[in-house]
Amino acid sequence: MPKKLLERYIPKPETLKQHKHLKMFGALLHNNNLWVLNRKSVPGAFAVGLFTAWIPIPLQMILAGALAIIFKVNVPISVTLVWITNPLTIPVMFYVAYWLGASLLGVDVNHFEFEASWAWIKASLTTIGPSFLLGCSVMAISWSAAGYFVLRNLWKYATLMKWQRRSHR
């Protein structure tokens, strides 16, 4: 696995330990195993980050950090992957989740206009809510599993290639 590449792009432990929302975890963040890059922590971190990215709640970083601590996987990777859902990707991702949920439930996909208000959210919970939440759940589980197994196999492949290069020397 390109460990050096990951180390270059993921946030430093000191930066995340001082993050205003992650400070609440206090001493739990001082476990060194939460910051290492190895064959167990990286695939698990991808699973946690990709799962959390599909949960339609604000402050997903806090949930990703808490799950990373619980599962003892790499915190920076888990928290960074949450940013897959950003203002540019959320409309597409959540529409796909809604469409998938509606398809699974066998209901028609309704046209709707998003409105950033509490009243719209409350009204939508009964109309598009079940389809949307089912779609988000299915996407969270499938992306999480896919991320875990892809990264696990990439790590295994990279290790095998490294061993082969050593044996040829």
N, C-alpha and C positions, 0 to 999 in steps of 0.2 A: 504494500500500500504506500502511496506517496506521502509518507509521514512528514517530510520536510515541506511539501506543498501545503498540507493541512496546517502545519504550525505557522506558516507564513500568513494565512488568511483568517484563522480563527482568533477571536479576541483573547488577550492575555488574561490570566487568572486575576491579576491585580485589578484590572479594569472592571471585570465582572463582580469581584468581591466588593468593590466600591459603588456599584450601580445602585441608585436610590431604591429601586424596587426589589433587588435581590439581597440587599443588606439585611432584610428581615430573617434570612436563614442563618445569620450569625456564624457561630462556630461550626455549624454543619458544612459550611463551604471550605473549611480548613482541612478537610480530608483530601490528601494528595491523590488518591485514586480517582477523584472526580475531575482531575485535570490532565491525566495521562492519555496518551494516544496508543492504544494497543488493540489487539484483535477482538477483545471482548467489549471494550468501552466504546469504540467508534461505531460498530453496527448497532449497538443498543442506543447510542445517542441519536443516530439517524432515525431509528424507530420512534423514539420519544419525540424528537423534533417534528417529524412528518405527521405523527399522530396529532400532536398539539396544534399544528398549523391548520388542521381541518376543524378544530373545535371553534364554533362561532361565538367567542367571548372576547371582551376586551382584556388587555394585559395578559396575552398568551405567554409572554416571556416568564412570568411568575409561575404559571402552571408548568411550563417546560423545565424551569429550574427545579421546582419541587419534585417533579417526576424523575428528573435526572438524579437527584439526591436519593430518592426512594430506591431506584433501580441501580444505583451506583454506576452510572455511565458518565461520559464526558459532558460536563455542564456547558462549556463554550459551544460545542457543536449543537447540542440540543437547543440552546437558546437562539443561536444564529439561524437554524433552520426554520424557526417560527416566522422569520421574515420572508418566507416564500409567499405568505399572505401579506400583501402590502396594498396600498391604494390602487396600484395598477392591475394587480392580479385578482383581488377579491371579487370583483363583479363576475369575472369569467368562472373562477373556481366555484363560487357559491351558486351560480346559475347552473353549472354542470351538476353540482350536488343536488339542487332542487329537481332538475330534470331526471336524474338517476332515481331519486326517491319517489318521484311521481310515477316513473316507469315501473318500479318495483311494487308500488302500491296499486298500480292499475288505474290511476286517476289521470284526468286530462291535465296537461301543462297549461296553466292559466297565465295570461299576460298580466303583468302588474307593474306599477310604477313605484320605485323605492322612494320613501320619504324618511328623512332622518328625524323621526319624532317617536316618542314613547307610545303615543296613541296608535301610530301605524304598526309598531312592533306588536302591541297587544292585539290588535285586530288581525294581524297576519298569523299569529300563533294558531288560530283555528282554521285558516284557509290554506296557506302554503306551508305553515309550520311543520306538520307531520311529515310531509314529503321532504322538506328541506332538512330536517333533523335526521331522518333516516338516511338520506343521501350523504350528509356530512359524516354520519357514523360509518357507513360502508366505505366511503373514501378514506376516512381516517385509518380504519383497520387495514384496508388493502394497501394504501401507500406505506403505512408503517411496516407491514410484513414485507412488502417488496423492497423497501429501503434496507431493512435488516438483512434479508437474504442476499441482495445484490452486493452490499458492502462486505458481508461476511465472505462471500465467494471471491470478490475482488481482492480482499486481504489474503485469502488462502492462495489465490493465483499469484499474487505478487510475491508471497513468501516462497512458493515453489520455484518461480523464476529466479529469485535471488539465490536459492540453493543450487539451481542448475548452473548459474553463472559461476558460483564458487567452485563447483565440481569440475568445470572446464578449465580452471586456472591451473 
